[in-house]
Amino acid sequence: MSSRKIVNSAWFMAHGNSLCASCHLLYTDFMKRYLLSHIPLALGYATVVLVIHLGWSSIWDSAFWILGVVFGVLILFADRIVYTYSYPATQISQQFSWYIKQKKYLTALNLLDVLRLEQERLTFRSSLFMAIWVPLSFFALTSTTGLFGKGVVMGLMLHILADAWRLQKREPRRLHIRLFWLIKREIRDEERLVFMWIMSAIFVVFSFWVG
C-alpha cells in the first residue's frame, strides 16, 4: 500500500466520525435544497406541457408524464457520482468512497451536494453530452409511445438548462468550464451564449412535440 493511501486511510479513521456528524446535520438542508428546488421546477414544466399541449384526457398518461419529468430532473445528480469514479484521486471522491464503504449512503450523497462547486468536469452537463442529447431525444420522442420515457428525456435536459442559465447569470466562467472542458479549442463567450440559446430553442420545440 502506498504512503499516500496510508495517510488518507489514517485521516479518514481519525476524522470520519466528525465528518459524518457534520454531514448528518446538513442532510436536512440537502433535502430542502435539492428536492424542494428541483421538484417544483419539474412539476411546473410538466404541468405547462400538459395544459398547453397534451391535455388531461388520460389521468394515467398525465401521471406517467409528470413522474417521468420528475425522475429525469432528479437523476441528473448521478453525474456527480460518476465524477467520483472518474477522478478517484480527488479528496471529495475519497471521502465519498469512505462513506460508501461505511454504508452511509445518504451521507455520501449529501457530501456531493455540499461540495458541488468543487465538481466542474461533469460529463452529463457538458456541451458534448447536450449535443448528443438532441438525436437521442428525437429518437425517444418519435419512436416510443410511453410518456414516462419521454418525460425522463425532457426532464434531464430541463435540469441541465436550468442550471446552465443560473450559472450564466451568477458564475459565467464556471459555466464555461463545465460546458467546454471536453472541447480542445478555445470557445468565446459569445459562442457559449449562442450554443445555450440554440439548445434552449431545441428544448422548447421538443417540449411541444411530446405526444
C-alpha positions in Angstrom: 0.0 0.0 0.0 1.4 3.4 -0.9 2.2 6.0 1.7 -0.4 8.3 0.3 -3.2 5.7 0.7 -2.0 5.0 4.3 -2.1 8.7 5.1 -5.6 9.0 3.6 -6.9 5.9 5.5 -5.5 7.3 8.7 -7.0 10.7 8.1 -10.5 9.2 7.5 -10.2 6.9 10.6 -9.4 10.0 12.7 -11.9 12.4 11.2 -14.5 10.1 9.7 -16.9 10.3 12.7 -16.8 14.1 12.9 -17.3 14.4 9.1 -20.2 12.0 9.4 -21.8 14.0 12.2 -21.4 17.3 10.2 -22.9 15.8 7.1 -25.8 14.3 9.0 -26.6 17.8 10.3 -26.5 19.1 6.7 -28.7 16.3 5.4 -31.9 18.1 6.1 -30.5 21.1 4.3 -29.6 18.9 1.3 -33.1 17.5 1.1 -34.6 21.0 1.2 -32.2 22.5 -1.3 -32.1 19.7 -3.8 -35.5 18.2 -3.7 -37.5 21.4 -2.9 -35.7 23.4 -5.6 -35.9 20.8 -8.3 -39.2 19.1 -7.9 -41.2 22.4 -8.3 -39.2 23.0 -11.5 -40.2 19.6 -12.8 -43.8 19.9 -11.8 -44.1 23.4 -13.2 -42.7 22.3 -16.6 -44.7 19.1 -16.7 -47.9 20.9 -15.9 -47.3 23.6 -18.6 -46.8 21.0 -21.3 -49.9 19.1 -20.1 -52.1 22.2 -20.1 -50.9 23.6 -23.4 -50.2 20.5 -25.5 -51.0 17.1 -24.0 -54.2 17.9 -22.2 -55.7 15.9 -19.3 -57.6 13.3 -21.4 -55.9 10.4 -19.6 -55.1 10.5 -15.9 -52.6 7.7 -16.3 -50.8 9.3 -19.2 -50.6 12.5 -17.3 -49.3 10.8 -14.2 -46.6 8.9 -16.1 -45.5 12.1 -17.9 -45.2 14.0 -14.6 -43.3 11.1 -12.9 -41.0 10.9 -15.9 -40.1 14.6 -15.8 -39.5 14.5 -12.0 -37.3 11.4 -12.4 -35.4 12.9 -15.3 -34.7 16.1 -13.3 -33.6 14.3 -10.2 -31.5 11.6 -12.0 -29.0 14.2 -13.2 -27.5 14.0 -9.7 -25.9 10.7 -10.9 -23.3 12.6 -12.8 -21.8 13.7 -9.5 -21.4 10.1 -8.6 -19.8 9.3 -11.9 -17.4 12.2 -11.2 -16.1 10.4 -8.1 -15.2 7.3 -10.1 -13.7 9.3 -13.0 -11.4 11.3 -10.6 -10.8 8.9 -7.7 -7.7 10.8 -6.5 -9.6 13.9 -5.5 -10.4 14.5 -1.9 -14.2 14.6 -2.4 -14.0 11.3 -4.3 -12.1 9.6 -1.5 -14.5 11.0 1.1 -17.4 9.7 -0.9 -15.8 6.3 -1.2 -15.2 6.1 2.5 -18.9 6.8 3.3 -20.0 4.2 0.8 -17.7 1.6 2.4 -19.2 2.5 5.7 -22.7 2.1 4.2 -23.6 5.7 4.9 -25.2 6.2 1.5 -27.3 9.2 2.3 -24.4 11.0 4.0 -22.3 10.2 0.9 -24.9 11.8 -1.4 -25.1 14.8 0.9 -21.4 15.3 0.7 -21.5 15.5 -3.1 -24.2 18.2 -2.8 -22.5 20.2 -0.2 -19.2 20.2 -2.2 -20.9 20.5 -5.6 -18.9 23.6 -6.6 -15.7 21.5 -6.5 -17.1 19.3 -9.3 -16.6 21.1 -12.5 -15.9 18.4 -15.1 -19.4 16.8 -15.0 -19.9 14.7 -18.1 -23.7 14.9 -18.4 -23.6 18.7 -18.1 -21.0 19.2 -20.8 -21.8 20.7 -24.2 -20.8 17.4 -25.9 -23.5 15.5 -23.9 -26.0 18.2 -24.7 -25.3 17.9 -28.4 -25.7 14.1 -28.2 -29.0 14.5 -26.3 -30.5 16.1 -29.4 -30.6 13.0 -31.6 -31.2 10.7 -28.7 -34.3 12.7 -27.5 -35.5 13.0 -31.1 -35.4 9.2 -31.3 -37.2 8.9 -27.9 -39.9 11.3 -28.9 -40.6 9.8 -32.3 -40.1 6.1 -31.7 -41.6 5.5 -28.3 -45.2 5.8 -27.1 -44.8 5.8 -23.4 -44.9 9.3 -21.8 -42.7 8.2 -18.8 -39.7 7.7 -21.1 -40.3 11.0 -22.9 -40.7 12.7 -19.5 -37.3 11.4 -18.4 -35.6 12.6 -21.5 -37.1 16.1 -21.3 -36.7 16.3 -17.5 -33.0 15.6 -17.8 -32.4 18.5 -20.2 -34.7 20.7 -18.2 -32.3 20.4 -15.2 -29.2 20.9 -17.4 -30.5 24.0 -19.0 -31.9 25.5 -15.7 -28.5 25.0 -14.0 -26.7 26.4 -17.1 -28.7 29.6 -17.2 -28.4 30.1 -13.4 -24.6 29.8 -13.7 -24.6 32.1 -16.8 -26.1 34.8 -14.6 -24.0 34.1 -11.4 -20.8 32.5 -12.4 -20.3 32.5 -16.2 -16.6 31.4 -16.0 -17.6 28.3 -14.0 -20.3 27.6 -16.6 -17.8 28.0 -19.4 -15.5 25.3 -17.8 -18.5 23.0 -17.2 -19.7 23.2 -20.8 -16.5 23.1 -22.7 -13.9 21.1 -20.7 -14.1 18.3 -23.3 -13.6 20.8 -26.2 -10.0 21.3 -27.2 -10.2 24.7 -28.9 -10.9 28.0 -27.2 -14.6 28.9 -27.0 -15.6 32.5 -26.9 -18.2 33.9 -24.5 -20.4 34.8 -27.5 -20.2 31.3 -28.8 -21.3 30.0 -25.4 -24.4 32.2 -25.4 -25.3 31.1 -29.0 -24.9 27.5 -28.0 -27.2 27.9 -25.0 -29.9 29.7 -26.9 -29.8 27.1 -29.6 -30.1 24.3 -27.1 -32.9 26.1 -25.3 -34.8 26.6 -28.6 -34.5 22.9 -29.4 -35.7 22.1 -26.0 -38.8 24.3 -26.4 -39.6 22.8 -29.8 -39.2 19.2 -28.5 -41.4 20.0 -25.5 -44.4 20.6 -27.7 -43.5 17.6 -29.8 -44.3 15.3 -26.9 -47.4 13.3 -27.5 
